[in-house]
Amino acid sequence: MTSLDYAWDEPILPPFVMLTVKGAGSSEIVCSMNDFQDSKQLYYENFIYIAATYTFSGLQEPSVRPVASNKDAAYGELVLDVSPKTQRVVLKKKEPGKRSQLWRVLGTGMLCHEGSSVPHNPHKPSPRSLDSCMILDIAGLAAVTDNRYEPLMLRKP
């Protein structure tokens, strides 16, 4: 919670303040400063992209082996995306706001894929259950048992 001392610009007007969260699903509320209610809450989704950082800057750490010598890949701005037809998790160029590239971190620490969830009204809190989302996982146990690579996939929690 953040607080900020404020002196009214117009002390003769009613003490109301409008709070707004800008973004894809912007939300706003009007609060009376004489009767501030905890029940008035501002809701917004805080989605993330899961990015291959090397592809955003072209810079790499000295101990990291380059994934490609191609200059296009170094500046390709690649993020995890999910193909709607195959549900495969792949790297694709970042497209701002594309739902198949957006993820949420659940309270349990799991990464939930936004594009496989039903869209909802951002102006209302959503009682999203674990059953209604698909999470990021590995396809098998080989990566754990014998150090082989396994593709990423979506699964029910």
C-alpha positions as CSV (number, residue, x, y, z in Angstrom):
1,M,0.0,0.0,0.0
2,T,1.3,3.4,-0.9
3,S,0.3,6.8,0.6
4,L,1.1,10.3,-0.5
5,D,0.3,13.6,1.3
6,Y,-1.8,15.8,-0.9
7,A,-3.2,19.4,-0.7
8,W,-6.4,19.9,-2.6
9,D,-6.1,22.1,-5.7
10,E,-9.6,23.4,-5.2
11,P,-10.5,23.3,-1.5
12,I,-14.1,24.5,-2.2
13,L,-14.9,21.5,-4.4
14,P,-16.0,18.1,-3.0
15,P,-13.0,16.0,-2.0
16,F,-13.2,13.3,-4.7
17,V,-10.2,11.7,-6.4
18,M,-10.3,9.5,-9.5
19,L,-7.8,6.6,-9.6
20,T,-7.0,4.9,-12.9
21,V,-4.9,2.0,-14.0
22,K,-4.0,2.4,-17.7
23,G,-3.5,-0.5,-19.9
24,A,-5.2,-3.0,-22.1
25,G,-8.0,-3.4,-19.6
26,S,-7.9,0.0,-17.9
27,S,-10.0,0.4,-14.8
28,E,-10.9,3.4,-12.7
29,I,-12.8,4.3,-9.5
30,V,-13.9,7.5,-7.9
31,C,-13.2,7.8,-4.1
32,S,-14.5,10.3,-1.6
33,M,-11.6,11.3,0.6
34,N,-14.1,12.0,3.5
35,D,-15.4,8.4,3.5
36,F,-12.7,6.2,2.0
37,Q,-14.0,2.6,1.9
38,D,-11.8,-0.4,1.8
39,S,-14.4,-2.1,-0.4
40,K,-13.5,0.2,-3.3
41,Q,-10.7,-1.6,-5.0
42,L,-8.9,-1.1,-8.3
43,Y,-8.4,-4.3,-10.2
44,Y,-5.9,-4.9,-13.1
45,E,-4.1,-7.9,-14.5
46,N,-0.3,-7.9,-14.4
47,F,0.6,-10.2,-17.3
48,I,4.2,-11.0,-18.1
49,Y,6.2,-12.2,-21.1
50,I,8.7,-15.0,-20.7
51,A,11.6,-13.8,-22.8
52,A,14.8,-15.1,-24.2
53,T,16.8,-12.1,-22.9
54,Y,19.7,-12.5,-25.3
55,T,17.3,-11.9,-28.2
56,F,16.3,-8.5,-26.8
57,S,19.8,-7.0,-26.5
58,G,22.2,-9.1,-28.4
59,L,24.4,-9.0,-25.4
60,Q,25.3,-12.1,-23.5
61,E,27.1,-13.1,-20.4
62,P,30.7,-14.3,-20.9
63,S,29.8,-17.8,-19.5
64,V,26.8,-18.3,-21.7
65,R,27.1,-20.2,-24.9
66,P,25.5,-18.3,-27.8
67,V,22.3,-19.9,-29.1
68,A,22.8,-18.6,-32.6
69,S,25.4,-16.7,-34.5
70,N,22.7,-15.1,-36.6
71,K,22.4,-11.4,-35.9
72,D,18.6,-11.5,-36.6
73,A,18.2,-14.0,-33.7
74,A,20.3,-11.8,-31.5
75,Y,17.8,-8.9,-31.9
76,G,14.6,-11.0,-32.6
77,E,12.9,-10.2,-29.3
78,L,11.7,-13.8,-28.8
79,V,9.2,-14.7,-26.1
80,L,7.3,-17.9,-25.3
81,D,4.2,-18.3,-27.4
82,V,1.6,-21.1,-27.7
83,S,0.4,-22.2,-31.0
84,P,-3.4,-22.3,-30.9
85,K,-3.7,-25.4,-33.1
86,T,-1.0,-27.6,-31.6
87,Q,-0.8,-26.1,-28.1
88,R,3.0,-26.4,-28.5
89,V,5.2,-23.9,-26.6
90,V,7.6,-22.1,-29.1
91,L,9.7,-19.0,-29.3
92,K,8.3,-16.3,-31.4
93,K,8.8,-12.6,-32.0
94,K,7.1,-10.5,-29.2
95,E,3.8,-9.0,-30.3
96,P,2.5,-6.6,-27.6
97,G,-0.8,-7.7,-26.2
98,K,-1.0,-11.0,-28.0
99,R,-2.8,-13.3,-25.6
100,S,-1.0,-16.4,-26.7
101,Q,2.3,-14.8,-25.4
102,L,0.9,-13.6,-22.0
103,W,1.5,-15.3,-18.7
104,R,0.4,-14.8,-15.1
105,V,2.3,-16.0,-12.0
106,L,-0.1,-17.7,-9.7
107,G,0.1,-17.5,-5.9
108,T,1.5,-21.1,-6.0
109,G,4.4,-19.9,-8.2
110,M,3.1,-21.7,-11.3
111,L,3.1,-19.9,-14.7
112,C,-0.4,-19.8,-16.0
113,H,-0.9,-19.2,-19.8
114,E,-3.4,-16.3,-20.3
115,G,-4.2,-17.3,-23.9
116,S,-5.7,-20.6,-22.9
117,S,-8.0,-19.0,-20.3
118,V,-11.4,-17.5,-21.0
119,P,-11.2,-13.7,-21.3
120,H,-12.9,-11.8,-18.4
121,N,-13.9,-8.3,-17.5
122,P,-10.8,-6.5,-16.1
123,H,-13.1,-4.2,-14.2
124,K,-14.2,-7.0,-11.9
125,P,-12.2,-9.3,-9.7
126,S,-12.1,-12.8,-11.2
127,P,-12.3,-15.8,-8.9
128,R,-10.1,-17.8,-11.3
129,S,-9.6,-21.3,-10.2
130,L,-6.6,-23.5,-10.9
131,D,-8.9,-25.8,-12.9
132,S,-9.5,-23.0,-15.5
133,C,-5.9,-22.4,-16.5
134,M,-3.1,-24.2,-18.2
135,I,0.4,-24.0,-16.7
136,L,3.9,-24.2,-18.2
137,D,5.5,-27.6,-17.8
138,I,8.0,-29.9,-19.4
139,A,6.7,-32.7,-21.7
140,G,8.4,-35.6,-19.8
141,L,10.8,-36.6,-17.1
142,A,13.9,-37.1,-19.3
143,A,15.2,-33.6,-18.4
144,V,15.2,-34.6,-14.8
145,T,16.3,-38.3,-15.0
146,D,18.9,-38.4,-17.8
147,N,19.8,-34.8,-18.6
148,R,18.2,-34.8,-22.0
149,Y,16.2,-31.9,-23.4
150,E,12.4,-32.0,-23.2
151,P,10.0,-29.7,-25.0
152,L,7.8,-27.3,-23.1
153,M,4.1,-27.8,-23.0
154,L,0.9,-26.7,-21.3
155,R,-0.8,-28.9,-18.7
156,K,-3.6,-28.7,-16.2
157,P,-2.1,-28.0,-12.7
